[in-house]
Every structure is written in C-alpha cells, then in structure tokens.
Amino acid sequence: MHLTTRQLFISQVVLLAGSGASALAAPASKMVSLSYIARLYSMSSTMSGKKVVMKNKWNRIEVEINSRRAWVNGVMVWLHHPCRKSGSKWALRELDFKKGIDPILRSYAYVPTKLPKMVVLDPGHGGRDPGAVGLGKVYEKKAVLSIANRVKAHLESKKIAVRMTRTSDASLTLKERNDYASKAGADLYISIHADSAGTASAHGVETFIMTVADCDSTNHYGKSGNKSARRGNQYDAANAVLGFSLQSNLVKRSKRSDRGLRRARFAVLKDAPCPAALVECGFLSNPEEAALIMDANYREAVARGISNGILGYITLVNRARK
Ligand SMILES: [Zn+2]
C-alpha cells in the first residue's frame, strides 16, 4: 500500500518543484490546503459538522475547522496552529503537515534508518520528589516505576535492550536523566508519568512530544516563552511517528479517553539525544483513575500500551529500511 502513496507523493513533489515552490525555504506561516492534502493521499473529502473528513481505503484524517484538533485514524493529534481559511480553502500550516500529519501517515519517508536497539525508560520523579500524590495516597513516583518495570519486561521479551534512568526510589535531576539516556546510547527515550489537575473531573491519557521551533506548546497556546530550536527538534518528524504510535496504543490498552498527542517543551524532550516522548497514564486527581492506577491490572494494561507503541515504532523503522 505504501508504495502507491510513495509514488503519488513523489509525483506531487515533482509538481511542486516544477511550479518553483521550495518546501525547505518555505516561511513558517506557509499554508497547505486540505484539498491539496486529500489529493496527495488520494482521499475523498467531505464536510461533517465542524470537521473536514478526508479518507481513503487505508486512512482517515479529520480536521476540526478553526481549531487545533485533528484526528488520524481516530486518534487525536493537536496541531500547533488552528485550521483556518486560506483564500477560499480550509488549510493547515505547512509545518503541521510536514512535522505532524505526513510523518504519521508516511513514516517510511521520515524515520531514521538505523534500527532502534536501545530503549531508555524514564520513570518520572522519585526520592524526595513524589510527583503527583493522588486520592488514597497514590504516589506518582511509585506507580510510574511499576509501569516502567512492566514495559521493560515486555520489551526484553522481544529481545530489545532496555535501560532505566532509575530502578529504585532515587532522586534524579532532569539533566541527570537526559545525560543517562545519552550515555546509555538511547535510540528511543520514553518518560513515564501520571497526571494531576486542579479539578477532579480531568481524565484520560495523553502523550507529549517536543514542540516544533518557533511554535507554541499545546497547553501554552499563545504564551510560550523561549521558542528557539533545541536538540530534541532534530527528531521532529520521528517524534511524531513515535508519539502517535504510543498514544494510539495507550488509548487502546488503557481504554481511557484520548486527550491526544500533544506538544510541550519539557526538559526531557527539549534535550533528548534521540526520538523521545513523555506519556501521561491517567490522572491521580481523578477518583476513578487514581483507583485504576492503584490496580496492577491497569498498570499492566498501560505498560502493554506503551511497549506496543514502542514496538510499533520499531516495526515502522524496519519497514522503512526495506
Ligand atoms: Zn510527573
């Protein structure tokens, strides 16, 4: 299936080049219309309520108009910029297409060709830092270590080398975690957390990847600080592939609501030495999810989701090498 898409894309790139457009030199504000995207993927396009729905036999993209929310094959993907009218057509910023949607749908054109051999897992917090403390005194630092140990076991059973930034209740700075990932020769770096919010009603699972340079993070739209490119931005496209695989599998296994693939400049993502993501496995501030996180069956389901997400990414790299 992907050969057809690849051939189609190549013909479109030639068309673009022929018209004198240069994707590399494009300004950050350059827009790409949804009708162009639909043509590129040979998708039909229809309006359904506030969404433009594009689909072919294999894939489905939904984009909410005047919003930063999109869905790829049913999984929510936050855009950096809202879908807006450009002339008479609904359009996305080109960077949201090239560093989000397109890598997710055509991973083979974007992922590094080196097969990932070393996965570094980072159970968040630890030692003096308990992380979020949930109802019933659930400590984030304990829950995420339990989840990370389970992910490690699943990956090792598939002959993938795994190292962890901590294997006990140790205090580590964020820099120490990144330095560890670097020294361990991480090919993939996954930080594992549980969420907390001011309101008990917030719930669901989400995955964060590094915000693209000069853009706002999902939860700080219009108010991000320093937006300059960082080490983690070298892997923008691979981050999208990895993050999408994690979020899809996390939603599927946890059966919690999908808060989407989001963008943030968290320290572990900013200075990551390889493609990286941070997963949030539910809200300790929500009574139902705090109880679930205390339950070993739920932690196992979440661990399955994370390990399947990592294995899914590795499968895509393998396919791209062929
Ligand atoms: Zn945390």
Residues whose N, C-alpha, C, O or C-beta is under 5 A from the ligand:
A	BS01	ZN	G124 G131 H193 A194
